[in-house]
Amino acid sequence: MEEVCLNSEPVFDEGDEYDVEGDCTVVERDDETEETQLRKGPPSPTVGLEFDSFDEAYDFYNIYAKEQGFGIRVSNSWFRSKRKERYRAKLSCSSAGFKKKSEANNPRPETRTGCPAMIVIKLVDSKRWRIVEVELGHNHQVSPQIKRFYKSHKRMILAAKKAQPPPEPVAEIHTIKLYRTAVINTGHNEYPNFSEIEGINPVDNSKHLELKEGDAHAVYNYFCRMKLTNPNFFYLFDLDDDGRLRNIFWADARSRASYGYFCDTVAIDTTCLANKYEIPLLSFVTVNHHGQSVLLGCGFLGHESVEYFVWILRAWLKCMLGRPPQVIVTDLCKPLQSAVSEVFPNARHCYCMWYIMQRVPEKLGGLKGFEAIKRQLNKAVYDSLKIAEFETSWADMIKWHKLGDNKWLQALYEDRELWVPVYLKDIFFAGMVPIRENESLIAFFEGYVHKHTSFKEFVDKYDLALHRKHLKEAMADTESRNSSFELKTRCNFEVQLSKVYTKEIFKRFQSEVEGMYSCFNTKQVNVNGPIITYIVKERVEVEGNEREVRYYEVLYETTQVDIRCICSLFNYKGYLCRHALNVLNYNGVEEIPSRYILPRWSKDFRCRYRLDHNSSNIDVYDPVEWHNHLHKLALSIVGEGAQSHEHYKIALQELEGLLNKFNAVENDFV
């Protein structure tokens, strides 16, 4: 690909300063040490620091420059010619270079000094900007006390004023009366006090939610409205002795019903807590049959302690009728880890590797040889197929770069069995945990929540976010049922699952079918009764355009046609890998065994799949169980009724007949 550098000679460049078109943001830090540093002033630019966007990198350097007493501008930009996409830039002191000589009678005095101070940023992985070169020294005097008004600072101030939240009013203090009757278990006719609900004990701590004017009423009114319009809506409030809110949990009817179908793996998203957002939002999330995120409930946490996490986890478990998930995935958070162990003692708890790897530039970016450290870390984490390989790669990285005293890496190594893929091969993740370097994770409320979102604003956006997610699922359902998928090979496996999987899951599986053609030299290396061991070679892309050959061990049991690959993609993603498909094909197996075609990925999963469908298991005195049972049955009617116009007319006629019967029953009681 041709690359073009613009403004490649900064010595005589008059590059315009960067035009800020949005909020002025700063790179956020998690740990207390760096928070203290930020209170003292912004950190110095360091090679290895990464940012989510060009704007964020520019703002970071601009804020640093303002504190030091100099302005900045974009002196160089490199673009890819075909897409006109910026992939590299040089941000310099405003005194860098020299202006061209002017022919005017009264030329402006020269203000540039050829200052060398600058940073160079580069787009990596097509999504993040990394500092790759830094020069902090100036050849002129800089001082925050010099009251010079630089253009870059002016734009920053204007952007900050535009984005500045309103001044914080006095936090509301509410009495117990306001919330005491709002503590609802929707499965009963009475409204018990939360301390009477089995397993939900009030927290003794005095920390509470920091509510601004209007927040509490907005949340309370929303819950009251939802209770009237959504009969299976569930929520709990946790109050201290003074009536102040400590924690809140809620889940709507759809979230509760969804858990009945997708209860294998649940992620607890604490992004807002980790990044110190104004709202301490915690979300319970899983994935549906399209691989889309599905919300299973939300909470506001008053304090990040074991006791508070225990309360909200128990509230969620109560909401889901006491049925714990098999696997729980969280960020690396010790209080949450303790709470999960207490509330879900039989569930497998793992850390999400993606969150950990996202912190690598922040935690290690300032170290000498960071790029080499990162490469070795990625190789150990992403490429290790056996535990011994990981242990060796990690030890080599620590020894070679003298990282034995690094506390963060020490802690990660101690917890390695909770987050490194090679230790988690026997756990089913339903595709919720990224296991490859090029995979990413998107939060459920991505785009709806930012650092200064208030409680009131979030409640207003909550319905919109859920409506769009539900619409997206409905559209995916329709497209999966009514579309014929394009086949890219002549492989029978592809034809077989094109009739079963939803469109998105089929596309993911299809990439594995295509990947069979990068595998070669399938070789039998051992026979132990009916179990045959094969080695499958695959050419895989590594850094740049280079390729290397990797060896994958596949076990094949001939009598039951059981198969397992050392890469364990089936457990991670829920469908067979290219290496296993290659061995099946090698042995003349024309169809994938049914045990490897999970029902949760099928097109009509919600319609045809039933949990506890036998009505004899339903508690005749529990309206919550009535609702859940009827909801599951009704979904099949909706799915079949949407198949065609004739089906729609039949379903509509029968439903109208049911409603008439209900009205007749009501009239008999009058």
N, C-alpha and C positions, 0 to 999 in steps of 0.2 A: 504493500500500500504506500502510495506516495505521501510524504509528509512535507508540510510547508511551514516555515517559521516566519512570522510577521514581526516587524520591528526588531530585526535581528542584530542591529547595531545600536545599542542603547547610548553610546557616547554622544551622539548628536540627535537623540530621539526626543520628540516633544509629546510622548504618549499621554493621552488623556488619563485623568484619574478615573478610577473605577466608579461607575454610577450605581449607588445602592438603591435597589428597587423594592426592598422589603424590610422586614424587621431586622434589627441589628442584633445578632446573637453571638454568644461566646461559647466556646467548648466547655461542656459540663464535666465536673469531676465527681467521683463517688466518695472517696475516702476523706476522713477528717483532716488529715495532714494537708491535702491539697485545698480543702475548703479554707483552712487557715491561711494558706498562701494566697488564695484569691482575695481574701479580705485585705491582705497587705497590698495587693496589686496583682495584675495579670502575670502569669508565668512567662519566662523568656521563650522565644521560639527555639525549638529543639528538633534536630533531624529525627524523623520517625513519627512525629505527631500527625494524626490523621483527622480529617474533617468530613462531614457528610456532603458538603457542597463547596463550590468555589466561593460563594458568598460568605460561608462560614469561615473559611480560611482567611479571606480578605478582612473580615470584621475582626478576627482574632489579632492579626498583625496591626490593624488600624488602632485597636484599643491599646495594644502594647505601645505603639508609637506615640499615642496621645499621652500616656503616662510618662514616657521618656522625654517627650518634648520635641517631636519631629513629625512631619507629615509623610504620607506615602502615595505612591501611584503605581499603576501597572506599566512597567517599562518594556516588557516583552510578552508576547503571546504566541504559542505554537498551535496550529490548527491542522486537522486532517482534511486534506483538500476536498475529498468527495463529499463528506458529510458536514463540513464546516464546523466540526466539533473541536472545541478547545481541549487539549490534553496536557498542556504544560504552560506555566506562566511564571514570570519573574516579578515580584513585588519589591519595589526599591524605595529608598528614602527619596523624598521629593527633591532633594538636592543632588540626586544622581545625574550623571551625564552633563552636557553643556548645551545651551540653546544655539541654534544656528544664528550666524551673524545677521543682523538686521540692517537694511539699507535706509531705514527711516532717519529723519533729521535728528529726532530726539529719542533714540532707542531706550528701552527700559534697562535699568541696571541689571547686570548679571547676578542671579540669585543662586545658581547651581554651582556646585563645587567639585563635581565628579565623585561624589560620595560613594563609597563601595558598599554601604550597609544595604542588605537585601535578604530576601528568602526566595527560594525557588520551590514551587509546588508542582506536583505531578499527579495526574489522574491514574489511579491503580484499580485494577479489577473492574474498570468501567463504571465505578460508582463512588469511590472515595478519593479525596485529595490528600496527598501526603507531602510533608515538608522533606525535601531531599537535599537541600543545601542551605546553609545559614551563614551570614556574615553580620555580626552585631556591631563592629567597630565603625565609627564615623570619622570623617576628616574635617569636621567642623564642630562647633560647640552645640550641644543639645542639653536642654534642661526644662523640666516641667514648669519652672518659674518664669521662663521666657514666654510672655503672653502674645505669642504669634498665632493668628487664626488661620490654620491650614484648611484647604478645601476639603480634604478627606475627613477632617474632624467635623466640619460644618455639616456634611451630608450624614455623618454618623449621628450627630445630635438631632437633626431633623427626623431621621428614621426612628431614633429612640423615642422622641416625643410622640411620634405618630403611634408607636406600639406601646407606649407607657400605659400600664393599667391604672384605673382610678385609685386615688389615695385610699388606704385601708381604713375603714370605719371601725368603731369599737365592736369587738366580737359580741354577738348576741348571747345572752344567757337565758335559757328557757327552763321553765319549771317541769317537774315530773308530770304534771297534769297534761301538758301539751302532748306528750308522747306515750304515756303509760297505756292508753287504750289502743295505741297504734301497733302494739306488739302482737302480731297475728300469726297463728298457725291455721292456715286456711283449710286444713283438713277437719276442723271441728266447728261446732256451732257457737261455742263460747270463745271469748278472747282472754286467754290466761295472761297473767303477769309473766315476763320472760324468766324470772327466777323459778317459776313453777314448771317450766318446760324441761323435760328430762334431758340431761346431758348438756344443757346450755346454762352454764353458771356465769354470773356477773363477774367481771374482772375487778380486782381490788385496786389496781393502779389508778392514779389520779390524772393521768394524761387524757386529753379529750380532743375531739375534732375542732379545729379552728374555723368557725363559721363567720362569714361576713354578713352584713345586713341583707336580708332577703333570702339567704341560702337555706336556712332551716325551714321556712315556710314553703319555699319552692319544692324542697324534697318531700316534706310532709304532704303537701297538696297533691304532688304527683302520685305518691303511693296511695292516697285515698281515692284518687281518680282511677288508678289501675285496679284497685280492689273492686270498684263498682263495675268496671267494663271488662275485667279479666278475672273471672271467678277463681281460677287456680293460681292467682298471683300470690307470692309468698314473700314476706319480709319480716325482719327482726331488728329492733333497736336495742342497743346496750347503753344504759345510763349510769352515771355515778350518783352518789347520794344527794347531790345538789341539782339533779335533773339535767346535767350536761351530757351531750352525746359523746360516747367513746368510740363506738363502732356501729356500722350499719351493714346489713346484708339484705339482698333481694334477688328474686328470680321470677321471670314471668312464666306463664303456662307453657309456652313453646319450649323454653329452655328446659323445663322439668320433663316434658315429653321427650325431647331430644336425647336426654341422658338415658332414657329407656332403650334407645337404639344404639347409642355410641358411648358405652360406659367402660370400654376397655382401657383407654389411655386418656388422662386428663392433665392439662398443663395449667399451672397457676402463674398467671402473668403479673409480675410486680414491677414492671418497667417504670410506672409513675412513682413508686416508692424509691427505687434505686436512683432515679434521676432527679429526685427532690421536686416533683411537680407540686403545684398548689393543692390539687386534689390527691389525697393518698389512695388512689384507686387500685383495687386488686380484682382480677378477673379470672374466672374459671372457664377454660376453653377446651374444646376437642375439635375433631374434624369429621365432616360428614362423608357420604359416599362419593362426593365429587372432590374430596381433598380440601374442601373449603372450611375455614374456621367457623365454629358454631359456639355461641355463648351459652354457658351453663349456669350463669349467675355472676353477680358483682358484689363488691363490698367497699366501704370506706373504712380505713384502719386508722385509729387515733394515735397509735404508737407502735413502733416496730419492736415488739417484745414477744417472748414465747407465749405469755398469757393472752395477749391480744390476738395473735395468730391462732391459738387454740380455740378461742371463742368463735372466730369467723369460720374456721374449718368445721367446727361442730354445728354451726348454724347451717352451713352448706349441706352437711351430711344429713341433718334433720330434714332439710328441704327435699332431699333426694330419697326420703323414706328409709334412711339408714343403710343404703347400699353403697359400699365404698368401691372405688375404681380398682382395677388390677395394677395400674402403673400411674405414678404421679411424677410429673416433670416440673421442675422449678429452676429459678436462677440460684446462683450460689449465695445462700443466705442462711447463716447458722441458726437464728431464732426460728425461721420457718422450717428448717430441717428438724429441729427438736419438736416443733408442733406437729409436723407430719408424722413423725415416729409415734407420738402420743395418740393422735386421733385415728391414724390409719396404720396400725401396727403390722398388718398383714400385706399391705401394698408395697410394691417395689418403688422406691424413691430414687430418682436420678436427677442430676443437674443437666441443664441444657448446654451442650458444648458451644453452641453459637454465641450465647451471651458471654461465655468465658473468653472465646477467641476474639470477640470484639474489643475486649479490654487490653489485648496484647500491646498495641501501640502506646496506650496510655501508661501501662505499667512498666513496659520495657523500652519504650521509644528513645529514652535518653541514654541508653547504654551504648557503649562502644561496640561496633559491629552488629547493630540491631538487625540489619537486613539478613545477615547470615544466621543470627539467632532465630529470627522468625522462620526462615526456610527450614532449619533443623527441627523447630517446634512443630511446624505444619507437617513435616515428613513423619515425625514420631506419632502425631495424633491421627492424621488422616490416612497414612499409607500402611500402618502396621497391621498385619493380618494375624499375627500371633503375639501373645503377651510377651514372650521373650524378645521379639523384635522391638516392641515399644520400650521395654526396660533398657535394652541396649542403646537405642537411639536417644532416649532421655538422658541416660548416664553420660553418653558421649557429648551431648549438648552442654550439660552442666560442667563437665570436666574441661572441654575445649575452650569455653568462654568464661570459665572461672565464676560460675553463678551459684556456688554452693551456699553463699550467705544470703541469697535473694529470698526474702520471706514469702513473697507472693508465689513464687515457683515452688517453694517448700510446701506451702499449704495446698497448692494444686496437686502436687505429687501424693501427699497424704490422702487426698480425696479422690485419687485417680479412678478407683473402682466405681465411683458415682457418675463420672462424666466421659471418660475416654472410651470410644466405641468398642475397642478390642475387648473390654471387660463386660460389655453389655449385650453380647450376641444372643443370649437366651431370652431377651425381653422383647415383647411386641410393642412397637412404638407407633404403628399406624401412620408412618410418614411424618410425625409431628416434630421429630428432632433432625435438623440438618446434619448430615454425616459427611458431606463432601465440601471441599474448600470453596466451590463456586455456588453453593446453596445459601439461601438467606431465610430470614424469618420475619414475617410482618405481623405486628400486633393487631388484635381484633379491632381496636379503636384508632388505628393509624389514620391520621387525617382529620379526626374529630376532637382530639385532645392535644393541647400544647402546654407548655410549662406554666402559663398563667390562666388556664381554663378554671373558672370558678365552679363551685358545686351547682349553682343555679344554671350556668351555661351548659354544664355537662348534662343535667337533667333535661334541658331543652333539646339537646342534640341526640340524646340516647334513643328516642323513638325513631328518629330519622336514620341513625346508623343501623338499627335492627331492621327497619323496613327495607333498606337497600340490600342488606345481607340476605334477607328472606326472598326478595325479588330476584337476586342473583342466583339463589338456589333453585327457585321455580323455573327460571329461564334455562338453567343447566339441565334440569329434569326434562323439560320439553325438548331441548336440543338433543339430549341423549336418547330419548325414546323415538323421536321422529326423524333423526338424521342417520344416513348410512356413512360409515367411517371409511376414509380413504386408506386402502391397503398399500403398503410400501414394499412388501416382499411376497414371495410365494410360499411362505412358511405356514403350515397348518395351525401352529399355535396362534398366530396373528388372526387368522380367520376365526378360530374357535372363540377367542375372547372378545372379538369385535361384536359378537352377539350378546355378550354378558355384561362387560364393564361399562361404566359411565364414560362419557367422552374424554374427560380429563385424565382419569385413571388409565384408560386405554392408551392415550398418547404417551403416558409415562412408561407403560408396559411395552409399547411399540418401540420405544428407544432401546429397550433391552433386546427385543427381537432383532432390530437392525444391528445392535452391538455384537450379535452372534458372528457376524462376518468379520469382526476384528479379532475373533478368537481363532486359534489354529493349533495344529499338532496335539489334538486331544489324545492322551496316552494313558493306558492302564498301567498302574505301578504296583498294585497290591490286591490280593484276593483273600478274604477271610470269611469262608462260608458263602452266604448269599450277598455279603457286603463287598463291593468292589471300589477301590480308590482310584480316582483319575486325577491327572494333572492337566489343566487347561491353560495354555499360554494365551496372553492377550497383549496386543500393542496398545499402550495408553499414552495420551499426551501428557507431557510434563511442562515445565516452564518454557515459555516461548513456543516454538513450533517443533520442539524436539519430541521424540517418542522413545519409550523404553518398553521392554518386554517384562511382564509380570506373570508369576506362576500362581494359579489358584487350585487348591485341593478340593475335589468334589467327591463326596461319599454317595454311592448309589446302591440301594438295597433292591435286589432283583425280584423277590417274591411279592412284596407289597408295593413295589415301585415308589419307594421312599427316596428322597434325595435331599442333600444338604451341602451347600457351598460354604467355604471358609469365609467368604465375604459377608455372609449372613444378611443379604439384602431382603430376603423374604420376611425376616423378623423386623427389620428396620422400616421397610416400605409396604409390605403386605402383598408382594407379587414376586415371582421367581426371577432370578438374575440371568444374564446371558450365559454364564458359565454352566449353570444347572440346565438351562435350555439346550445348550450345546451337547451335554452328556446324554440327555433324554433323546435328542435327535440322533446321536451317535449309536444309541441302542435301539433305534427303530421305533421309539414311542411316538405316536402320531398326535396324541391328545394329552394335554396336561391333566394329571389326576385331580379329581374334584377337591381333595383336601387342600390343594394349593390355589384354589379359586375361591377367595373369601367372599361370602355373601354381602359383607359390608360395602363392597365396591360395585355391586350390581345396580343396573339401571332402575329397577323397581323395588329397591331395598326397603324404603319406608312403607311402600304399599303392601308388600307381601310378607314382610318379616314381623313376627309377633313375639313379644316377651310376655310370659305368664298369660297366654291368650285364653286359657281355660277359666271360665267364669266362676268355677267352683273355688278358685283360689282368691277370689275377690272378697274383701271384708264388706259385708252388706251394710255396715254401719259407718263406713268411711267414705265421705263424698270425694276425697282426693283420689282414692282408688277407682271410684266410678268414673271420674273425669278422665284419668289416664287410660283406662281400659276402652272407654268410648272413643277417645281421641285417636287411639291406634287403629281401631276398627274403621273410623270415619275416614282416615287418611287413604285407605285402600279404595273407598268409594270415590273420593276426590280424584285419585290417580286414574282409576278406570274411567270415570266420567269425563275426564279431559282427553281421552284417547281419540274421540271422534264426535261429530255432531250428533249422531244417533245415540252414542253412549251418554252424551251430555243431556239429551232430552229425557232418557230413561232415568238417569240419576236425579234430575231436577223433579221429575214427576213423583218419584218415590219419596224424596225428601219432603216435598210439599205435602204428600199424603201423611207422612209421619208427623209433621207440624200440626196438621188438622186433627190427628188423633190426640196429640198432646192438649190441644185446645179443648177437645171434647171431654177429656179427662178432667181438666181444670173446671169446666162448666158443671160437671157432675158433682164437684165438691162444693159449688156455690149454693 
